[in-house]
Structures are given as C-alpha cells and as structure tokens.
Amino acid sequence: MINWTVDEKKMKKSNPKKYKLWRITQLINYGLDGEKLNKKEVIKYWSDLSPRIDPESRNYLKFLIWGN
C-alpha cells in the first residue's frame, strides 16, 4: 500500500500507537495489497479500530475473529 498524504516515517516515530491504528485501518478499508493482518493486533486494538472501519468489513472481521 502506498500513501502519498501521510509521512509514515515521521508518524511512526512521533506516535507509534497512532501509526499502528492508522496502518491497520488503511489496510482494512483500502485493501491489503498482498499483506496479511496480524490477528492479535486486530484483537488488541479492536475497540479503537471498530468505529474507523467500513461497517461491512467490521461485521466480516467480527465473524472471522469471534464467530458472531
């Protein structure tokens, strides 16, 4: 995934948690482009990720992770 609107290196250094949330959200909403999501990270950040992702993607991930 290539993003021209965000300086990823600067964001990663200044606020690693914010960068991680942004990165996972981008991957879920705009495509993985051959990358894989880390299930443990998605579960860890779920409460922060949930409102940021597309409703259909959110429901599908909930089904895959928790089965409901």
Z-matrix of the N, CA and C atoms (Angstrom, degrees):
N
C 1 1.446
C 2 1.521 1 108.59
N 3 1.325 2 116.40 1 131.78
C 4 1.454 3 122.03 2 178.36
C 5 1.517 4 108.00 3 -114.11
N 6 1.326 5 116.60 4 130.57
C 7 1.447 6 120.96 5 179.16
C 8 1.520 7 108.38 6 -125.89
N 9 1.324 8 116.43 7 121.25
C 10 1.452 9 120.73 8 -177.62
C 11 1.526 10 112.41 9 -93.24
N 12 1.309 11 119.31 10 -11.04
C 13 1.458 12 120.95 11 -173.32
C 14 1.516 13 114.12 12 -94.86
N 15 1.317 14 117.69 13 -7.93
C 16 1.460 15 120.74 14 -176.64
C 17 1.519 16 109.27 15 -129.55
N 18 1.337 17 115.93 16 134.79
C 19 1.451 18 120.59 17 174.26
C 20 1.537 19 106.71 18 -83.46
N 21 1.325 20 115.47 19 94.62
C 22 1.463 21 120.54 20 -173.37
C 23 1.519 22 112.79 21 -62.75
N 24 1.318 23 118.15 22 -39.81
C 25 1.470 24 120.66 23 -179.38
C 26 1.522 25 111.18 24 -62.36
N 27 1.328 26 116.45 25 -44.51
C 28 1.463 27 120.72 26 -179.94
C 29 1.535 28 110.70 27 -65.53
N 30 1.330 29 116.12 28 -43.81
C 31 1.463 30 120.60 29 -179.75
C 32 1.526 31 111.15 30 -64.41
N 33 1.325 32 116.38 31 -39.69
C 34 1.459 33 121.12 32 -179.05
C 35 1.524 34 111.42 33 -64.31
N 36 1.335 35 116.99 34 -38.45
C 37 1.469 36 121.21 35 179.87
C 38 1.518 37 111.86 36 -74.84
N 39 1.340 38 117.28 37 -42.07
C 40 1.459 39 120.29 38 -173.50
C 41 1.522 40 113.69 39 -76.94
N 42 1.340 41 117.34 40 -34.34
C 43 1.463 42 119.92 41 -177.57
C 44 1.530 43 109.59 42 -151.28
N 45 1.332 44 117.34 43 85.19
C 46 1.474 45 120.51 44 -175.38
C 47 1.525 46 114.74 45 -58.89
N 48 1.336 47 118.33 46 -38.08
C 49 1.461 48 120.15 47 -179.17
C 50 1.532 49 110.51 48 -67.57
N 51 1.313 50 116.63 49 -44.25
C 52 1.455 51 120.56 50 178.37
C 53 1.525 52 110.30 51 -61.58
N 54 1.316 53 116.26 52 -40.50
C 55 1.463 54 120.51 53 178.07
C 56 1.525 55 110.60 54 -62.70
N 57 1.323 56 117.26 55 -44.99
C 58 1.465 57 121.19 56 -178.98
C 59 1.531 58 110.56 57 -61.06
N 60 1.332 59 116.97 58 -45.11
C 61 1.466 60 120.80 59 178.05
C 62 1.523 61 111.00 60 -62.56
N 63 1.314 62 116.31 61 -44.31
C 64 1.459 63 120.51 62 179.57
C 65 1.518 64 110.49 63 -61.31
N 66 1.314 65 116.75 64 -44.90
C 67 1.470 66 122.52 65 -176.44
C 68 1.538 67 110.92 66 -63.46
N 69 1.333 68 116.53 67 -47.33
C 70 1.467 69 120.40 68 179.94
C 71 1.527 70 110.15 69 -63.56
N 72 1.328 71 116.69 70 -42.30
C 73 1.464 72 121.15 71 178.58
C 74 1.523 73 110.92 72 -60.83
N 75 1.317 74 116.79 73 -44.56
C 76 1.464 75 120.97 74 179.17
C 77 1.529 76 111.15 75 -61.75
N 78 1.313 77 116.40 76 -43.29
C 79 1.460 78 120.06 77 -179.74
C 80 1.525 79 111.50 78 -63.64
N 81 1.324 80 116.72 79 -41.31
C 82 1.466 81 120.04 80 -178.84
C 83 1.532 82 110.66 81 -70.05
N 84 1.320 83 117.02 82 -46.43
C 85 1.463 84 120.38 83 -174.22
C 86 1.525 85 114.23 84 -76.83
N 87 1.328 86 117.55 85 -31.31
C 88 1.465 87 119.53 86 -172.15
C 89 1.518 88 114.08 87 -117.82
N 90 1.305 89 117.76 88 5.00
C 91 1.455 90 120.31 89 175.11
C 92 1.514 91 112.97 90 108.18
N 93 1.301 92 114.50 91 147.70
C 94 1.458 93 120.92 92 -176.12
C 95 1.525 94 112.72 93 -84.19
N 96 1.316 95 117.62 94 -24.49
C 97 1.461 96 122.83 95 178.84
C 98 1.529 97 111.47 96 51.19
N 99 1.331 98 115.54 97 46.36
C 100 1.456 99 120.65 98 176.68
C 101 1.522 100 114.47 99 88.88
N 102 1.316 101 118.25 100 -9.52
C 103 1.469 102 121.12 101 178.62
C 104 1.528 103 109.00 102 -84.96
N 105 1.322 104 114.87 103 166.15
C 106 1.461 105 120.28 104 176.74
C 107 1.524 106 109.02 105 -119.51
N 108 1.318 107 115.10 106 144.93
C 109 1.460 108 120.02 107 175.00
C 110 1.521 109 109.47 108 -81.21
N 111 1.314 110 115.50 109 145.14
C 112 1.446 111 121.23 110 174.80
C 113 1.531 112 107.21 111 -89.10
N 114 1.324 113 116.46 112 113.66
C 115 1.463 114 121.25 113 -175.96
C 116 1.530 115 111.79 114 -58.46
N 117 1.321 116 117.08 115 -39.94
C 118 1.468 117 120.33 116 -179.55
C 119 1.529 118 111.59 117 -63.66
N 120 1.328 119 117.01 118 -38.83
C 121 1.464 120 120.24 119 178.81
C 122 1.526 121 110.94 120 -69.08
N 123 1.324 122 117.07 121 -40.54
C 124 1.465 123 120.28 122 178.41
C 125 1.525 124 109.94 123 -61.33
N 126 1.319 125 117.27 124 -43.67
C 127 1.472 126 121.17 125 178.38
C 128 1.529 127 110.19 126 -65.18
N 129 1.321 128 116.84 127 -43.20
C 130 1.469 129 121.80 128 -178.52
C 131 1.532 130 111.42 129 -60.07
N 132 1.320 131 117.13 130 -42.81
C 133 1.460 132 121.71 131 -175.32
C 134 1.529 133 113.01 132 -100.57
N 135 1.315 134 118.86 133 12.84
C 136 1.457 135 121.86 134 -172.70
C 137 1.523 136 113.38 135 -55.32
N 138 1.312 137 118.14 136 -43.46
C 139 1.471 138 119.62 137 -177.21
C 140 1.528 139 111.38 138 -63.37
N 141 1.323 140 118.02 139 -31.97
C 142 1.462 141 121.50 140 176.85
C 143 1.528 142 111.67 141 -82.60
N 144 1.325 143 117.10 142 -33.74
C 145 1.460 144 121.53 143 -177.90
C 146 1.521 145 112.88 144 -75.22
N 147 1.298 146 116.81 145 -38.93
C 148 1.457 147 122.64 146 -171.54
C 149 1.530 148 114.37 147 -48.67
N 150 1.329 149 119.45 148 -49.80
C 151 1.470 150 117.86 149 -179.25
C 152 1.531 151 114.20 150 -72.46
N 153 1.320 152 117.70 151 -14.80
C 154 1.463 153 121.40 152 -174.49
C 155 1.525 154 114.00 153 -91.41
N 156 1.326 155 117.23 154 -14.86
C 157 1.461 156 118.48 155 -174.01
C 158 1.524 157 111.50 156 -103.82
N 159 1.308 158 114.78 157 159.77
C 160 1.453 159 123.47 158 179.65
C 161 1.535 160 109.75 159 -55.03
N 162 1.347 161 118.41 160 135.73
C 163 1.473 162 120.65 161 -177.29
C 164 1.530 163 114.37 162 -56.01
N 165 1.321 164 117.45 163 -39.57
C 166 1.469 165 118.98 164 179.67
C 167 1.522 166 111.30 165 -68.29
N 168 1.318 167 116.66 166 -40.53
C 169 1.470 168 120.38 167 176.87
C 170 1.520 169 110.78 168 -64.96
N 171 1.333 170 115.88 169 -40.12
C 172 1.467 171 120.64 170 178.99
C 173 1.524 172 110.81 171 -60.58
N 174 1.344 173 116.80 172 -46.41
C 175 1.463 174 120.39 173 -179.90
C 176 1.525 175 111.37 174 -64.14
N 177 1.315 176 116.64 175 -40.12
C 178 1.461 177 120.58 176 179.40
C 179 1.530 178 111.16 177 -65.97
N 180 1.336 179 117.26 178 -43.89
C 181 1.465 180 119.66 179 177.98
C 182 1.529 181 111.37 180 -64.31
N 183 1.342 182 117.18 181 -40.50
C 184 1.464 183 119.61 182 176.48
C 185 1.514 184 110.96 183 -58.33
N 186 1.329 185 116.34 184 -42.63
C 187 1.465 186 120.65 185 178.51
C 188 1.518 187 110.92 186 -63.21
N 189 1.332 188 117.33 187 -45.25
C 190 1.463 189 120.44 188 -178.60
C 191 1.529 190 112.82 189 -65.95
N 192 1.321 191 116.50 190 -38.15
C 193 1.469 192 120.02 191 -175.65
C 194 1.525 193 111.73 192 -83.67
N 195 1.337 194 116.54 193 -49.80
C 196 1.456 195 119.76 194 -173.13
C 197 1.513 196 114.21 195 -108.50
N 198 1.303 197 117.76 196 -11.02
C 199 1.456 198 121.11 197 176.58
C 200 1.509 199 115.53 198 76.65
N 201 1.337 200 118.00 199 22.30
C 202 1.465 201 119.29 200 177.42
C 203 1.488 202 111.27 201 -136.82
